[in-house]
Amino acid sequence: MKAPLRAFALIAVTAAATSAVVFPVATAQSPAASTPPPLVVGLPDFTQLVDQVGPAVVNVEAIVGTRVAQQDQMPEDDEMPEFFRRFFGPGMPGMPGTPQQPGGRRGVSAGTGFIISTDGYVLTNRHVVDGADEVKVKLSDRREFTAKVVGSDEQSDVALLKIDAKALPALRTGDSRTLKPGQWVVAIGSPFGLDHSVTAGIVSAVGRSNPYANQRYVPFIQTDVAINRGNSGGPLLNTRGEVVGINSQIFSNSGGYMGVSFAIPIDVAMNAVQQLKATGRVSRGQIGVQVQQIDSEQARGLALPDTRGALVADVLAGSPAEKAGIQRMDVIRAIDGAAINQSSDLPPIIGGMAPGTRAKLSILREGKPRDIVVTLTQLDEGAAAAAALPGGRTPSAASSNPLGLVGQDLDADDRRQAGLKPGEGVGIARVEGLAAREAGLQPGDVILSVGRSAVASAAALDRELRGVKAGQTVMLLVRRGNGTQFVAVTPRAGGEQE
């Protein structure tokens, strides 16, 4: 069961003094403390950096001829308030100033790119060139080339272009893994078609996940650098003039810059580049688990010391995880020594490993630590697919368990349509308990297990829940649609039915 999406708002807060603060007066008997030295002195001057790296930043134009442009297929602005937006320049079809044929089928999207090798390889975002019939690259010296799209990767939103030119200026790549919040960074791009515009700011956070786009393998760099339409695909640079990221998305309520920008780490991008050069596609490793974040109630129900780690909600049949002995309710805390503090940390690490790699997973099972070695296989994006629970079974008249859950037995057709194994799961017909409703359970969900005990009928569900007492947290493994996750429910004293 996936948590509902939440709307976000940027709120200005003004702090007001609520009480007076009295400072002691320095006397001969009480000498004043020495003033600490400033931690930040002066502001950086980026002129030399821009002079040196500017010639390697290029404009990218994607010309759409006979196909409808991608922007026409995206939701309208008023359909996605405060959304992680990908952005294009002012030539995008449907925007003012777009040249179109009478049929409205032609247009130009404008973005940014940068040269990564002197022999003409150019890096940009996939969404800048996706669906284009022709891609043009314009250099800072005004030369223009028709580019070949060597390959692109949807998950990382990276596209590799090649132009027929030699002895070009190229940017050096830095190490995005060493970035820390508070460091200065610079962006160069073409916002609204204004080429080679320079903006600067700081790194706001690293390792950000993006719940609004299908890019769970990218640990984004968050910055406060001003990024707008047309900056997409441009370089994010450190103060040494090295590329540390590709500007890709903004978090916005209006479609414009609001102080939150996101960049793809350059180490993720260059991993994709190497594979695109070699094979034209990007392969990722997988272990075959569905994981979820752990909240404080779940940690209490699982007897965990804290909420760190990725809780295994499901293990795919025949996957490396199943073969290695990973089980539901295991908590993955580290991979090859790299800490997993939240569930979103896991996919980028696993996805960045090549199929065939052996990885050591450090897990907690029933509160006890153990290490399990898993050999990764190639990621199959279409592997997990399941239908919603169909109706038609006759539920119990009323609940007979402390959580107020009315079970519904499933037959073979129900399980097949819901992507379940034979003899797996019991449907929820009604939710009569307050705590279960507050936890998000709803009719149509399928309960696969109570804790580690599998349930396959309404009677089995009641039997497993019968001993649950008020204040005791129980972990239910729930399937909804194609998602599986644990839900913690704590019944209250005084009865659950309303």
N, C-alpha and C positions, 0 to 999 in steps of 0.2 A: 504494500500500500504506500503510495507516494504521498508525502506531505503536501498540502495545498500551497500553491504559489502565494507569496505575500507581496503586497504593494509596498514600495519604499518611498519615503519622502525625505527631502533634505530640509532640515529644520534649523533655523538660526536661533541660538540661545544666548541671552544676555544675562550674565551673572550679576546679581545685586548683593551688596553687602548687607548682612543681616545683624551683625553685631560689631562693636568696636574692638580693635586689637591694640593692646598696649605693649609697646616695645620698651625693654629696659634701657635706662640711660647709662652710658659708659662712664665709669668713675675710676678713680685711682685704684680703688679696691676691686673693681670689676672691669678689667680692660675689654675694650670692644674687640670682637672677633675680626680677624683679618678678612678682607673682601676676596672671595675666590676669583681666580682668573676667568675671563670669558671663555666659554667653550666653542664659540663661533666668532671668527674675526673677519670682517669684510665680506664682500660678495664677489663671486667669480666673474671674470671677463671672458666671454665665449667667442670673441672675435677671431682669435687665432684658430680655434677649433673649427669654426664655420668656414674660414678661408681654406683650411686644409681638406675638410671632408665634403664640402659643398659640391665640388665637381662630380662626385660619385653618386649623387642623388639625382634621379631621373623622373620625368613625368611618364605615366603610363595611360594610354587611351585604349579602351576596349570598344571596338566598333561592332555593333549588333546590326546585322543586315536583315536576314529573312526570318529570324526568330524573335519572339518576344523577350525583352530584356528581363533579367532576374528581378529588378526592382518592381516591375509590374506584377510579379508573382508574390511579392511580400505583402504582409498586412498593411493597411493604412495606418498612419501615425496615431489616429485616435483609437485604434484597436489594440495598441500595445503601449500603454502609458508606462513611463519610467522603466524602459527596457534596455537591455544590453544591445545597442544598435551597431550594426555594421554600416559603413557610410561611404558615399560616392560623391563625386564632384558634381558641379552644376550642369554638366552635359547629360546626366542620366535621364532616360525617357520618363516623361511625366513631370519633369521639373522645368522651371522657367528657362528659356533659352535653348531648349533641346531641338536640334535639327531633325525633322522627321519627314518621311515620305508621305504622300497622300493617305496611304493605308495606315499610317501611324506605326509602322513596323520597323523603323530604323532609328538608331540613336547612338550616342557615344557616352560611355561612363568614364570618368576621369579619376585616377588615383595616383599613387606615388610608388616608386621602387628604388632600389639601390644596387649598384654594381658590386659583385662579390669576387670577381676575378678579372684580370686584365684582358682575357680573351673573349669577354662579352656575356658572361652569365649574370643575369639580373634576378633579384629576389623581390617578390611582392606578395600580396594576399591572393588567395584563390578566388575569393568573392569579387575581386576587381576584374578578373579576366574570364570568370566562369560564363560559358554560353556565348562568348564573343566569336565572331566570324573572322575578325582581324584584330591584331594587337599592334599598336604603334608605341615606340619608345623614343622620347625626345631627350637628348642630353643637354647639359647646362650650356654647351657651346652652340646650341640651336640645331645641331645635326639630328636628323630623324631617321629611324630604322623601323622596318617591319620585323617584329619579333616572332620567333617560334616558341610555342608553349611546350617545353620539354616534358612537363608533367605537373600535376597538382595533387594535393592531399586535402580532402574535405575535413578530416578530423583536426588537423593542425592549422587549417586555413592558410596553407603555404602554396605558392606557385613558383616554379622555376622557369625563367624565360632565357632565350639565347638570341643575341643579335650578332650580325656578321661584322665585327670590328675588332681591332687589335690595339694593344698598348693603351688601354683605357685606365682611368683612375679607378681604384677599387678600395673599398672600406675594409679595415681590419675587424675581425670578430673578437669580441671580449668573452669573458666568462660570466654568464648571467647567474650562475649558481652562487657567486660571491656578492651579489647585490644585497644591500640592506636598506630598510626603511630610513629615510632621511638623506640619502645620497642624492646629489645633483644629477639630473639627466636632461638631455636636449633632444628635441624632435625637429626634423626638417621635412617639409612636405609641401603639398599644393592645396591648402584648404580653399574651397570655393574657386579653384582655378588659379589662385595666387601662388605661382610656383616659387620654390625655394624660400618659403616662409619659415622663420626660426622661432620656436617657442622653448621655454625652459621651465623646469620645476624640480620636484623631488620625487623619489620613490615613496609611495604611500604604504605599500605592502607587497609582499611576494607570496607566491604559491596560492593565489586566489583561484577558487573554482568558479565556474560559470554555470549556474543552474538553468539559464535561459537559452542556452545553445548546446547543440550536441558536440561538445568539445571537452569531454571529461578527461582527455589525455593531455590537456594543456594546463600547467600551473601558471596562470597569468601573472604578469607584473602589473600592479596597480600604481598609477602615478597621478599627479595633479597637473601634468603638462597639458596645455591647451591643445586639444585635438578636435578637428571638425571634419566635415565632408571634404574628401579629397586628400586628407592626410593618410588614408588607409594604404598600408603597404610600405610606408616610409620608415626610416630607421629611428630607433631610440638609442641614443649614444651616451656613454659615460664621459667624464671630464678628460679622459685620455683620447677621446675621439674614436673609441671602439664601439662597434654595434653590440648592444646587449639585448635588443628586442626589436620586434616589428609591430608598429602601431596598428591596432586592429579594430578595437571596439570602444564605444563610449557608453556610459550609463546616463541616461538622459530622459527628462520628461518632455522635452520640446524638440528633440532631434539635434540640438546643438550642444556645445560644451557646457558642462555643469560642474567641472572640477573633479570628475572621476573618469579616468581613461585607462585602457587596458592594452597591454602589449604581449605578444607571443615571445617567450624567452628564445634567445638566438641559438642556444644549444639544442632546443627542441626543433627549431627551424633547420639547422644545419644537419641534424640527423636525418630529417626528411629529404634535404637536398642530396645527400650522399646516396640515398636509396633511389631517388628519382633519376639521378644521373646513371646509376648502374642498371636499374630495371624498369624505370618509368612508373613505379608505384611504390607505396610505403607499406611495409609489413610490421605488425606489432605482435608482441607476445601476449598470451593470456593464460590464466590458471583456471578459469571456469567457475568463478563464484559471483554471487550477488551479495553486495555488502551494504551496510547502512550505518549512519551516524549513531552514536550512543548518547542518550541523555541521562540525567541524574536518576530518574526513576528506573530506567532500564539497567543502569549500573547497579542499583540497589537490588533489582530482581535477579541479576546475574552474579551477585556477590563480588563485584569488581572493585578494586581499590580506587578507581577514578573513571572518568569518561573517555580516556584516551584509547585510540585504536579503531579498527574497522570490524564491526560485528557481521559475521557470516550468516546471511539470511537464507541462502540457498546454494547448493552445490550442483552444478550441471552434470547430468549423467555422462559417464565416459570421459570426463574432463581430467586434466592433470591433477586438480585438487582432489577429486574423488579417488583417483588412483593412489595419491600420496597419503590419503587418510584424513583429509580435512573434513570436518563435520559442521553441520548447522550449530549455531550458538558458540562456535569458536570465535575468539577475538584476536585478530592479527595485529600485533603491536610493533613489529619491525620486519624489514626485508633486507637481508644481507647487512644487518646492523643499522640501516637507515630507519629512523623512528617513523611510525605511522601514528600521528596524533589525532587525525580525523579520517573518516572514510574516504574523503576526496583526495587524500594523499596517495592512496593505493593505485588507482588507474594510471597516473602519469609514470610512476616508477615501473610498474609491470609492463605498460605499453611501450616504454622506452627500451625494453630489453628485446633482444632478437629471439625468435622462435628457436627452441633447442637449448636455451640457456637454463642452467640449474641455479635455482634461487633458494636460499634458506629463509623460511618463514618462522618468526618467533611468535608463538601464540599463547593465549591463556585458555585453558579448557577446564571448566568447573573450578576456576580460581588457581589452577596449577600451571606453571609455565612449562612449555616444551618446544623443541625445534623440529620442524618438518621440512625436508628438502623436496622441492617440486621442480619438474622439468617442463618448461613452458612450451605450449604449442602456438600455432598462428591464430591470431584473432579472427573470428568469423562474426561480423557485425549482425548477420541475420540469424544467429543461432537461437537467440531467445525470442520466442514468439508464442503467445497464448491468447486465447479468447476469454471474454468475460463469462462468468457463470450463467448458464441458461436457467430458466425457471422450469416449473412443471412438477417438482416433487412435492409431496405432502409433508409439511412441517409438523412438529409437535404442537399441541394446543397451547402450551405455555412453557415457560422455561422452568427447569428444575435444577438450576445450578446457581451459585452465589453471584455470578456475573450477570445474570439475567439474559443469557444468550439462548435463543431458540434455534436449535439445530435443524438442518434439512439434509436428509440422506441423498446421496448422488448415485446415479446409475452409470453404466459403462459409457453411454452416449454423453452424459454430462461431463464426465471426466475427460473423455477424448476431446470434446469441443473446448474445454477449459485448459487443455494442454497438461493434464495431470496423468500420473501413472495409474494403472489399475489398482483399485483398493486404496486410493490416496484421497484424503481430505473430506471434510464435512462442510456443507454450505451453511450460511447464516440466513435464516428466514426473517427473524425479528430481533431487535436489540432493545430489551426492556430495562436493562441496567444503566443507571446514570453514569457510573465510572466507565463502562464500556463505550457508551455514546461519546463521552468527553474524550476518550482515547482515539476516536475516529472510526470505530467499527460501524459497519452499516450492512443492511441486507444485500445479498449478492456476493459478499466476501466469502472466501473459503479458508477455513482454519485447517492447517496441515498438521500442527502439533501443539501440544501444551507443554512448554519447556522442551525437553528432549523426547517426550512421549508422543508418537504419532497417533492421530485420531482419524477414523474413517467412517464414523457414523455419529448420529445425534446422541445415541446411548453412550458411546465411548467418550464423547465430549463431556456429557454430564458426569460420567464416572470420574474422569480426570480432574474436573473442577469441583467435585463435591466437597473435598476437604479444604478448599481455600477459605481462609478466615479474613475477617475485616482487617485492613491494614497490611495484609500480605500481598506483595507484588507478584503477579503471575505473568510469564512471558508467553504470548501467543504468536505462532508463526502464521502469517496471513498472506494469502494470494489475492490480489486484485488486478484484473486484466493481465498484463504480462509482467507485473512487478510482485516480488515477494519480499516481505520484511517482518521483523519482530515488532510486536506492539506490546507495551507494558500496560497492564491494567491493575489498579489497586482498589478493591471494593472497600466501601466505607462502612463504619459501624452504623447499626440501626436499620439495615435493610437496603436493598439496591433498587427494587422495583418502584415505579412511580405510577 
